[in-house]
Amino acid sequence: MIQASFGRKLILCILCLMLVSQTIFHVSSSSKKHTLFQFDDVKVIRVALYVGDGDELWVSDIFNYQWTINGQIFVFEPTIIYAEDVLGCGSHPLTCEYFDVLVIGASARSYLLHGASNIWKEKIRDFVSEGGGYVGLCAGAILASCGFAHAASPFHYLVNNNILSIANVYIHDDFFGELQYVLKNGFSIGHWIQMENKTMGYVDINTSVVSDDSNIIFSCYDRPYRHLTYAGGPGLLQANQMDTAYGQITPLLTYNEELMYTKPIHFYRPTPDGWVIWKNVSTNLQGTYAGMSTTYGSGRLVLYGPHPELLLTINGTIYEYLDKGYSLYLPWFLQPSQYVFSYIGDMASYSNYWIIRRSVAYAAQVDNDSLPPMDETKIVCVRPWSIGNMIYVNDNQMFANLSTFLLMIPKNREKEHTPLIIGDITVIGYTMHCNENLAVDFFIDDQYIETLNPAWTDQQIKAIAYTTTITQPLHGLHRLTFTATDSIGNRAWDGIDAFFI
């Protein structure tokens, strides 16, 4: 009885501590300022990362990066902003006084919901026309465009009413066509783990790199093609609208495959004999722009239909199956059964992070000769983890609260859910798509602790692990940070706040 009572008290204590960590120690990414690097002469690129539903946050860690060109150090300073910040009533108003460039990623809410506000749209137009940069990824490209050339459905009319029209391009992106490559993606973990050394993701799409002196962003790239991750984004076409604010269109990438032929998916319907294929999903991408740049007033824009910010799965196979699917807005158990697909293949040995970095710096009007190099360096803290709410007791993960994934509240999803650590813990950082010649250092509260050697290679996701164990007694909130530095001094980092008791 005494042992049982002690056990219940211990469990109750841990749960109470977990509740404290959930309710008190959420740290917003917008409030964090990295202080490991202090220089007298550094050019800071102030990035406003717009969050509509949280999916855009996959791009945020890419900006934990600094580079040096001709003795000048450049660094990104990302800040998460919301609709109220654009409207001018938040803590981070979207003006050229505070930001150099606005990044809007994979948030359909931006063009389906927030764009219904004329004031919201006018604030972004003013920011760009006055010299602010704009980088739109997938949904962000739709938002910046002139919409559909010939509206033929309620979806088309809704989009055309809410878009910004700051880029002189139309879009191809049908709800029952291209968008199904995100809406029907199942992400079933059961279909993933059965295949050794394979990974699961969105489909890849091949693009042709436009060879032209005006294609500054890809001037460092000497190959004719580039694979990118695709998740229902638009094809872009020149619109020829009349507005003196519009600048010349510069094509960067063009789609050179049609997914309906190369990676076909289908609509299914139930019958007395089971589910059968009803019809194919049609696409209309080949030959349209996958990437382009232009100007609006004094500001520069860079738009991509695919996702350079996401990890890339290649040589994959599409598996269609009956499942619940994946939704940002509904708990799994409330979703209707439908035929979805998983794309299972190999994790590419390279990433497209450098495309994002160069595009954002270009939109921020950094000199062409000073844009970030074609460098894929990135490090990610994977243990302790900020997704969900974790407790680690004597190096064992004891509890994970997955309510973050079930509720999918944007301002809950973007927070670091601070892990609670009791006793020793082994921390792990992964360098992604990098070589082993990096200097990887570990810091606690900006204080250098040690330089780490590669521990193992994760073949499935093409990552090299670096690890160390914290045995020193720590109490309270502490910042744990990994840095990765290449041979010429370019550096990436990632960190997490953890609460120790």
C-alpha positions in Angstrom: 0.0 0.0 0.0 2.8 2.4 0.9 4.6 1.6 -2.5 1.3 2.0 -4.4 0.6 5.3 -2.7 4.2 6.6 -3.4 3.8 5.6 -7.1 0.5 7.5 -7.4 2.1 10.5 -5.8 5.1 10.4 -8.1 2.8 10.1 -11.2 0.7 13.0 -9.8 3.8 15.1 -9.3 5.0 14.5 -12.8 1.6 15.3 -14.3 1.4 18.5 -12.2 4.9 19.5 -13.4 3.9 18.8 -16.9 0.8 21.0 -16.5 3.1 23.8 -15.2 5.4 23.4 -18.2 2.4 23.5 -20.6 0.8 26.6 -19.1 3.8 28.7 -18.1 6.8 27.9 -20.2 5.6 28.2 -23.8 8.2 30.3 -25.6 7.0 32.0 -28.8 9.5 31.9 -31.7 8.8 35.6 -32.3 10.2 36.5 -28.8 13.5 34.7 -29.1 16.6 36.5 -30.1 19.7 34.5 -30.7 22.7 35.9 -28.8 25.5 33.5 -29.6 26.8 35.8 -32.3 27.6 39.4 -31.6 29.5 41.3 -34.3 30.4 44.9 -34.7 29.8 44.8 -38.5 26.8 42.6 -39.4 24.1 43.1 -41.9 20.8 41.9 -40.5 17.9 40.9 -42.8 14.7 41.3 -40.9 12.3 38.7 -42.0 8.6 38.7 -41.2 7.4 35.1 -41.3 3.6 35.2 -41.6 1.6 32.4 -39.8 -1.9 31.6 -40.9 -2.3 28.1 -39.6 1.1 27.0 -38.6 2.3 24.9 -41.6 4.5 27.8 -42.7 6.8 27.2 -39.7 8.7 24.5 -41.6 10.6 27.4 -43.2 11.6 29.2 -39.9 14.7 27.1 -39.0 16.2 27.7 -42.5 16.7 31.3 -41.4 19.0 30.2 -38.5 21.9 31.0 -40.7 24.7 33.5 -41.3 27.2 33.9 -44.1 30.2 36.0 -45.0 30.9 37.6 -48.3 34.0 39.8 -48.9 34.4 40.2 -45.1 30.8 41.3 -44.6 28.7 39.1 -42.3 25.0 38.7 -43.1 22.4 37.1 -40.8 18.7 36.6 -41.0 16.5 37.7 -38.1 13.1 36.0 -38.4 10.0 37.2 -36.5 6.7 35.4 -36.5 3.8 37.7 -37.3 0.0 37.2 -37.5 -3.0 38.9 -39.2 -3.2 41.5 -36.4 0.4 42.5 -37.0 -0.4 43.1 -40.7 -3.4 45.1 -39.7 -1.1 47.2 -37.4 -2.7 46.3 -34.1 -0.2 43.5 -33.1 3.2 43.7 -31.4 5.1 43.4 -34.7 3.5 45.8 -37.2 4.3 45.1 -40.9 6.1 48.2 -42.0 9.5 48.9 -43.7 10.6 50.4 -40.4 10.7 47.0 -38.8 11.0 44.5 -41.6 12.9 44.1 -44.9 10.9 41.2 -46.3 7.6 39.3 -45.8 7.5 35.6 -46.3 4.1 33.9 -46.7 4.2 30.2 -47.0 1.8 27.3 -47.1 -1.2 28.8 -45.4 -4.4 28.6 -47.4 -6.0 30.8 -44.8 -4.0 33.7 -46.2 -6.0 33.7 -49.5 -9.2 32.0 -48.3 -9.8 33.9 -45.1 -7.4 36.8 -44.3 -7.6 38.2 -47.8 -11.3 39.0 -47.3 -10.1 42.1 -45.4 -9.4 45.0 -47.7 -7.4 46.7 -45.0 -5.2 43.6 -44.5 -4.5 43.5 -48.3 -3.8 47.2 -48.5 -1.3 47.0 -45.7 0.7 44.3 -47.5 0.5 46.2 -50.8 1.8 49.3 -49.1 4.6 47.4 -47.5 5.8 46.0 -50.8 5.2 49.1 -52.9 7.3 51.1 -50.4 10.3 48.8 -50.8 9.6 45.8 -48.7 10.3 42.4 -50.1 7.8 39.5 -50.6 8.5 35.8 -50.9 5.5 33.6 -51.6 5.6 29.8 -51.3 2.7 27.8 -52.7 -0.3 29.6 -51.0 1.8 32.7 -50.7 2.3 32.7 -54.5 -1.5 32.4 -55.0 -2.1 35.3 -52.7 0.3 37.6 -54.5 -1.0 36.7 -58.0 -3.9 38.1 -60.0 -5.8 34.9 -59.4 -7.6 32.9 -62.1 -7.8 34.4 -65.6 -11.3 32.9 -66.1 -13.2 32.2 -62.9 -15.5 29.2 -63.3 -16.3 28.0 -59.8 -17.1 29.4 -56.4 -13.6 28.5 -55.4 -12.2 30.6 -58.2 -14.4 33.6 -57.3 -13.4 33.4 -53.7 -9.7 33.3 -54.5 -10.0 36.2 -57.0 -11.8 38.3 -54.4 -9.1 37.8 -51.8 -5.8 37.9 -53.7 -3.3 40.9 -53.5 -2.7 41.3 -57.3 0.9 42.5 -56.6 2.4 40.1 -59.2 1.3 40.3 -62.8 0.7 36.6 -63.1 -2.4 34.3 -63.3 -2.5 30.9 -61.7 -3.4 27.3 -62.7 -4.4 25.6 -59.5 -7.8 23.8 -59.6 -9.4 22.6 -56.4 -10.3 19.2 -57.9 -6.9 19.1 -59.8 -3.6 20.3 -58.5 -4.8 20.9 -54.9 -5.7 17.2 -54.5 -1.9 16.5 -54.3 -2.1 18.1 -50.8 -5.8 17.4 -49.9 -5.5 13.6 -50.6 -2.1 13.1 -49.0 -2.7 10.5 -46.2 0.6 10.5 -44.3 -0.3 7.1 -42.8 2.5 6.2 -40.5 1.6 2.5 -40.9 2.3 2.6 -44.6 5.7 4.3 -43.9 7.3 2.2 -41.3 6.9 -1.0 -43.2 9.5 0.0 -45.7 13.1 0.0 -44.5 15.2 3.1 -45.2 12.3 4.7 -47.1 10.7 8.0 -46.3 7.3 9.5 -46.9 6.4 12.9 -48.1 4.8 15.0 -50.7 5.6 14.1 -54.3 8.6 15.6 -56.0 8.3 17.5 -59.3 11.0 18.3 -61.8 11.6 21.8 -63.0 13.8 23.4 -65.7 16.1 26.2 -64.5 15.7 29.2 -66.8 19.1 30.1 -68.2 19.2 33.9 -68.3 21.4 36.6 -66.9 18.4 38.1 -65.1 17.9 34.9 -63.1 20.1 36.1 -60.3 18.8 33.6 -57.7 20.0 30.6 -59.7 23.1 32.2 -61.1 25.2 30.0 -58.8 23.5 26.8 -60.1 25.0 25.2 -63.1 22.6 22.4 -63.9 19.5 22.5 -66.2 17.0 20.9 -63.8 16.0 21.0 -60.2 13.6 18.7 -58.2 11.4 20.4 -55.7 8.7 19.2 -53.3 5.2 19.7 -54.6 2.0 20.0 -52.5 -0.8 21.4 -54.7 0.8 24.7 -55.6 0.0 26.8 -58.6 1.5 27.1 -62.1 2.1 30.7 -62.9 1.5 32.5 -66.2 2.1 36.1 -67.3 -1.1 38.1 -66.9 -0.4 41.3 -68.9 -2.5 43.3 -66.5 -2.2 47.1 -66.8 -0.8 48.7 -63.6 2.1 51.1 -63.5 3.3 49.4 -60.2 4.0 46.1 -62.0 7.5 45.4 -63.0 8.9 42.9 -65.6 8.4 39.2 -65.0 11.6 37.2 -64.6 11.1 33.4 -65.0 13.2 31.3 -62.6 11.9 27.8 -63.0 9.3 26.1 -65.3 7.5 22.8 -64.6 8.7 20.2 -67.1 6.4 17.3 -66.1 2.7 16.8 -65.8 1.9 15.0 -62.5 -1.4 13.5 -63.9 0.9 11.3 -66.1 4.1 10.9 -64.1 2.6 10.5 -60.6 -1.2 9.9 -61.1 -3.7 9.9 -58.2 -7.4 9.1 -58.4 -10.8 9.9 -57.1 -12.5 6.7 -55.7 -16.1 5.9 -54.9 -17.8 3.2 -52.9 -19.7 0.4 -54.7 -21.4 -2.9 -53.5 -18.1 -4.6 -54.5 -15.9 -2.1 -52.6 -14.1 1.1 -53.5 -13.3 1.6 -57.2 -11.6 4.3 -59.2 -14.1 6.9 -60.3 -11.8 9.2 -62.4 -8.3 10.5 -62.6 -7.1 13.7 -60.9 -6.2 16.1 -63.8 -3.4 18.7 -63.6 -2.3 21.5 -65.9 1.2 22.5 -64.8 3.7 21.6 -67.6 5.2 24.6 -69.2 4.0 27.1 -66.6 6.3 29.0 -64.2 7.2 27.1 -61.1 9.2 30.1 -59.9 9.4 33.8 -60.9 10.5 37.2 -59.7 9.2 40.6 -60.3 8.7 44.0 -58.7 5.7 45.9 -57.4 6.4 49.6 -56.8 9.8 49.8 -55.1 9.6 46.2 -53.7 10.9 42.9 -55.0 8.8 39.7 -55.1 9.9 36.0 -55.5 7.1 33.4 -56.0 7.3 29.6 -56.1 4.5 27.2 -56.8 6.4 24.2 -55.2 8.0 24.1 -51.8 11.8 24.7 -51.7 11.5 24.9 -47.9 10.4 21.2 -47.4 12.5 18.1 -47.4 12.5 16.3 -50.7 11.4 12.7 -51.4 12.5 11.3 -54.7 12.3 8.0 -56.7 9.0 7.4 -55.0 5.9 5.3 -55.5 2.3 6.4 -54.9 0.3 4.0 -52.7 -3.5 4.7 -52.6 -5.5 3.3 -49.7 -8.6 3.8 -47.6 -7.8 5.8 -44.5 -8.7 8.9 -42.5 -6.3 11.2 -44.3 -4.6 14.2 -42.8 -6.2 17.5 -41.8 -4.9 20.6 -40.1 -8.3 21.5 -38.7 -10.1 18.3 -37.6 -9.0 15.6 -35.1 -8.2 12.3 -36.7 -11.3 10.5 -35.3 -13.7 13.1 -36.8 -12.4 12.8 -40.4 -14.4 10.8 -42.8 -12.9 7.7 -44.5 -11.6 8.3 -48.0 -9.1 7.1 -50.5 -5.8 8.9 -49.9 -2.3 8.3 -51.0 1.2 8.2 -49.6 4.3 8.9 -51.6 7.1 6.6 -50.4 10.6 6.8 -51.7 14.1 8.0 -50.9 15.1 11.1 -49.0 17.1 13.2 -51.4 20.8 13.6 -50.6 20.3 17.4 -51.1 17.9 20.1 -50.0 16.6 23.3 -51.5 17.3 25.5 -48.4 19.7 27.6 -50.4 16.9 28.6 -52.8 14.9 30.0 -49.9 17.8 31.9 -48.4 18.9 33.4 -51.7 15.3 34.3 -52.6 14.7 36.1 -49.3 18.0 38.0 -49.4 17.3 39.0 -53.1 13.8 40.2 -52.1 15.4 42.2 -49.3 17.5 43.9 -52.0 20.8 42.5 -50.8 23.4 43.1 -53.5 23.6 40.4 -56.1 27.2 39.6 -55.3 26.4 39.2 -51.6 23.5 36.7 -51.8 23.9 33.6 -49.7 26.0 30.8 -51.3 24.5 27.5 -52.6 24.9 26.1 -49.1 22.6 23.5 -47.5 24.0 23.7 -44.0 21.3 23.2 -41.4 21.3 21.7 -37.9 18.2 20.6 -36.0 17.8 19.9 -32.3 15.9 16.6 -32.2 16.3 15.7 -28.5 14.9 17.2 -26.5 12.1 18.0 -28.9 9.8 21.0 -29.0 6.9 19.2 -30.8 4.3 18.2 -28.2 5.0 18.3 -24.5 7.8 16.1 -23.4 9.1 14.9 -20.0 12.5 13.3 -19.7 13.3 11.5 -16.5 16.9 10.2 -16.1 17.3 10.3 -19.9 14.0 8.4 -20.6 11.2 10.1 -22.4 8.3 9.6 -20.1 5.3 11.5 -21.5 4.3 13.2 -24.7 1.1 15.2 -24.9 0.0 15.2 -28.6 -2.9 17.7 -28.1 -0.9 20.1 -30.2 -1.5 17.9 -33.2 -5.2 17.3 -32.3 -6.2 20.9 -31.7 -4.1 22.5 -34.4 -4.6 26.0 -33.0 -2.2 28.2 -35.0 -0.8 30.1 -32.0 -0.4 26.9 -30.1 1.3 25.1 -32.9 4.0 27.7 -33.4 5.2 27.7 -29.8 8.1 25.8 -28.5 6.5 23.4 -26.0 9.2 23.5 -23.5 10.3 20.0 -22.4 10.7 19.2 -18.7 13.9 17.5 -17.7 14.6 15.6 -14.5 18.1 14.3 -14.1 20.6 13.6 -16.9 19.7 13.9 -20.5 21.4 13.0 -23.8 20.9 15.8 -26.3 21.0 15.1 -30.1 21.4 17.4 -33.0 21.1 16.4 -36.7 22.9 18.1 -39.5 20.8 17.7 -42.6 22.3 17.1 -46.1 25.7 18.2 -44.9 29.2 16.7 -45.0 31.2 15.6 -42.0 33.6 18.5 -42.2 31.5 20.8 -40.1 32.5 22.1 -36.7 29.5 21.3 -34.5 29.5 23.0 -31.1 27.1 22.7 -28.2 26.1 25.7 -25.9 24.1 26.1 -22.8 22.7 29.6 -22.3 25.1 30.9 -25.0 28.1 29.5 -23.1 30.3 27.2 -25.1 30.3 23.6 -23.7 32.1 21.4 -26.2 32.8 20.5 -29.8 31.1 17.4 -30.9 32.1 14.5 -33.3 29.7 12.7 -35.6 28.0 9.9 -33.6 26.0 8.0 -36.3 24.4 8.5 -39.7 20.6 8.2 -40.2 20.4 6.7 -43.6 16.7 7.1 -43.9 16.7 10.9 -43.7 20.3 11.5 -44.8 21.3 13.1 -41.5 24.4 13.0 -39.3 23.8 12.9 -35.6 25.9 14.8 -33.0 25.3 14.0 -29.3 26.4 14.7 -25.8 25.0 14.1 -22.3 24.2 16.9 -19.8 25.2 15.6 -16.3 25.8 18.9 -14.6 23.0 20.0 -12.2 20.7 22.6 -13.9 17.7 24.3 -12.4 15.1 26.4 -14.1 14.9 27.5 -17.8 18.0 27.0 -19.9 18.7 27.4 -23.6 20.3 24.5 -25.4 21.9 25.3 -28.7 23.7 23.4 -31.5 25.8 25.3 -34.1 27.3 23.9 -37.3 30.1 25.9 -39.0 31.7 25.2 -42.4 35.3 25.7 -43.4 34.7 29.3 -44.6 32.8 30.4 -41.5 29.1 30.1 -42.7 27.1 28.9 -39.8 23.7 27.4 -39.0 22.2 26.8 -35.6 19.1 25.5 -33.7 18.1 25.5 -30.1 15.4 24.8 -27.5 14.5 26.2 -24.1 14.2 23.4 -21.6 13.1 23.5 -17.9 15.3 21.6 -15.5 14.4 20.4 -12.0 
